[in-house]
Amino acid sequence: MSLAELKKQHHKILAIDASTNTVAFCLMNGKKPIKWGEITFTGSDVYDRILDAKKKLRAFKELLDYDYVVLEAAVMVRSANTGLKMAYVFGAILGELLKDGIDVIEVHPITWQSYIGNKNFTKVEKEAVRKEFPGKSDNWYKAKIREKRKQKTMDFAKSIGVATVNDNVGDAVGIAWYAVNELV
């Protein structure tokens, strides 16, 4: 289906930010957020969490009316084992959320983040963090920058009516906002 056809036909989008332990979501109708939250999967290993995800998402999807799913594309991870487990869980999530006539679109993280004004930090911005907090390790600075970007996304979510302290939900809202403005 072409982008032009999507823009004409679809109005309700379900954006999801998934991990091996949770799925955060934001349902939007036009530019209005309707429902949002995070579903946590329980289990002692990834297979137990997949089963829990399937059960919870099967019930969850019956409560929602959506025309398509926008999924944050999986990013590269250092561990092949982690990547494989993420693929298992993503597959289970999509297997439950897909319905006849529902399209799935993947959006790369930097695409939606840039769209909402949360691009990667520039060299100058990184140096400002180092000056504000001198004498820390490189890993500390990376974590601080990530924290600041997560907060910026949550601030954005609040600006469109979704007050959350959950950065995964903030991400789902950002994904939804990008989709509703660029795809619908």
Beta strands, then each sheet from edge to edge (+ up, - down):
strand 1: 12-18
strand 2: 22-29
strand 3: 32-40
strand 4: 68-72
strand 5: 103-107
sheet 1: 3+ 2- 1+ 4+ 5+
end
